[in-house]
């Protein structure tokens, strides 16, 4: 049976942009790795290009998600780092992606759609009566609503930017387009990943639930170590994708903070 992404590809084409440099700023939580080893303007899109994941420094949820994809890529033997940005707005992460300061961001379908295509977001809100008719009984997890939002999100992606199937997990609470479904999605330059790497990214994305994400965020805040919490979840989750040598990798990286 075709995946949600495959169905959507019948209407929308994946797109790509070029890569460039990024910077890293200080953050309080401990991660497995963080560096300024971001994509260079001299590096062409390839399966060897370093992956720089942009996250919002003020959001523990963003920190957890960035670390989740970082560790997933590291286990695929892919050079990866997490780049922290200060402005909490999703359009700024998307702008960094379009400017090729980073080549990977994490966001939510409704929020990203609203920042890229306000008209389409407003049409969905009106069509489903999300702000004017509380009797509709529709929720952000309603299948038709979620699919419509995802389809419009994919169709609104700029340049040559790609995504995967959406996660069942929702996040980005409190954003301007909060009435829309907010399924977690990674967004990245197309042409960066092998099929195996894409499968790993998609598997982890699809394996995460809202409840699990909330618990990861709570544990990370309590323990002060995002890397340890994410490592434990990846090792014990029911995902078909399993990290290899997780314990030894974590021991080698434990205690490293972003500088």
N, C-alpha and C positions, 0 to 999 in steps of 0.2 A: 504494500500500500504506500503511495507517495507520502512523503513527509509534508508538514506544513510549509517548510521552506521550498520544497520542490513544487508544490501547488502554486505557491506565490510566484515562483520563477516563470510560470507560464505567462504571467502578466507583467512582470518587472524583471529587468536585467541587473545583475550585480555590477557594481561599478568600482573604479579604483582611483587612487590619488598617489602622488609621489611621496617619498620619505625625506625627513630632515632631522634636525637636532632638537634635544629637549633638555631641560634642567630639572634638578631635584632640590626641594627645600626641606627644612627640618620638620619632623613630626614626632609625636610623643610615644606612639606604640612601637613595639619591636616587631620586625619583619625578617623574613629569611634572606632577603637580598634587596638592595636598593642602590642604584648608581646613576651617574649621568651618562652612562654608555648608551645614548639614544641613537636613533637612526641618523646617518650622515647624509648631507645633500649629495655627496659623491657616490653613495651606495644605491645601486639600482634595486628595484623590487626583486627579491629572490628568496629562495628557501633558506638562505644563509643570513639574511639581514637580521640584525638584533631587533627584538620586539620591545618597545617602550610603551607601557600601559599607564595611561593617565587616570588618576583618581583624585577626588576632592578631599583635601586634607581635613575638612571640618566634618566629614561624614564617616562614622565607624562602619556603616554599611558599605560605602565605597571602598574603604580600606580592606575589608574582608573580601569583597568581590575581586578587587585587584590582586590580592595575594592568592586567591583561589586560582585565577587564571595564570598567574606567574608560576605557581608550583606545578600546575598542569603542564605548562610549556617546558619548564625545567626538566620534568620527568621524561619529556619527549626529546631531551638533549638539545633543546632550543635555547639560545642565548636570550634572556629576558630580564627586564628590570621594571620597577614601579616608579613612575614619575608623579610627584605630588604637586597639585595646583591648589591655589588658595580660593579662587572664586567658586562658590558653590553651584552656580548656574550651569545647567546642562549644555546650553548653547556655547558656553566657553570651552567645554571639553570638545564639543563638535568642531568649534573653530580651531582649536589646537590640532585636531585631526586633519582638517582641511588645509591648514597651513603647514602640515607635515612636520610639526614639532614633536608629535608622537604618532604612532601608527596603530594604536589599539586603545579604545575607550570602553567603558561599561555604563549602560544607562537603562532606561525603561521605555517601553514602546510608546505609551501615551505622552510622557514628558518629551521624549525626543521628537515625536511627530509634531507636537505643539510648537517646539522651537524651530522646526524646519518648515512646517506647512500649517500655519495657523488656520487657514481657510478650511483645509481638510479636517483638522481637529474639530473646528466649530461645527462643520456639517455633521460629523458623527454625534456630537453632543446634542444637536437639534434633532437629528433623525431618531435617536434612541431616548430622547426626552430626559437626558441625564441631569439637567439642572432645573427643568420646569415641571416635570411630572414625576413625583416621587412614588406614584402608584404603579409604575411600570414593572416594578419587581426585578428589574435588571441589576446585576452586580458586575463588578469589574471582571469576574470570572465567567460571565456568561459567554458560551462558546461563540455565538455569532458576533457579539460585540468584540470579543478578544481577537477573533480572526480578522474582522474588518479593520480594527485598529492596527494590527500587525501588517496587513496588506498595504494600508495607506502609508505606514511607516517605511516599509521596504521600497514602495514606489516613490517616496520622497527623498531617499538617500541621494546625496550629491556626488558628483564626480564618479570615481570608480571605487566606491566603498561597498563593503560586503557585511553580511551578518549571518547568523545561524538561525535555526529554529528557536522560538522564544522559550524561556524557562517557565515552568508552572509557578515559580516563586515570583512574588510581586514586591516592589520596593518603592523608593523615591517618594515617600509619604510627604504630603504637604506642598507639593509643587503646584504651579499655576494650573496645570491640566489634570489635577488629581481625580476628577470625575471619570476620566478615561481609564481603561485597563493599564496597569503599570508592570507588565511582565518584563523580567530582567532579560537584557540582550547584550551580547558583546558586539561591538562595531569596529571594523578594522579595514586597512587597505587590502584590496583584493590582490592576489598574486604572491602573498607572503608565506602561505602555509601549504604543506604537503597534505595529501588526503588523510594520512594517519593523524597528523596534528589537528586537522579540522574535525575528524571523528572524535578525538579526545576532548576538544573544546566543546563540541556539540553534546557529547555524552555528559560532561560535568554540568553544562548549562541545564540540560533536561532533567538531571537527577536532583537538583536543588529545589526544595519546597519553601514556601513562605515561612512556615514554622521553623524549619531547619536554619534558614537564614537569620531569623530573629534570635534563635538560640546561639548561633555562632557569634553574632554581634554582642550579645549579653556576656558570653564567656570571654570574648576578646577584651571587653572593657574591664571585666573582673580580674582577669589574669595579666592584662597588660602586654600580651604577646599574641599578635594576630597569626604569626607564622606557626606557632605551636598548635593553636586552635584549628586552623585550616588543615594542617598536616594530619591531625587526629581524625578530622572529618573525612578527608580524602581516603585515609587508610581504612576507615570503618563503614563508609557509606555503601548503599546498595547499588551504586552505579556499576555498570558493566566495565567502566574504566577504573582501573586500580593503579595507584602509584607503586613504583618499584623502589626498593631500598629506601623507603620513606624514613625509617628510624635513623639510619646512618646519615642521611642527608640532613635531617633536622638537627642531629647532634652537632654536625659540623657548622651549622649556621646559627644555632641557638644563641640568643643574646645580642645579635647584631641589630643595631638601630639605624634608622635613616639619619644621615648627617647633612 
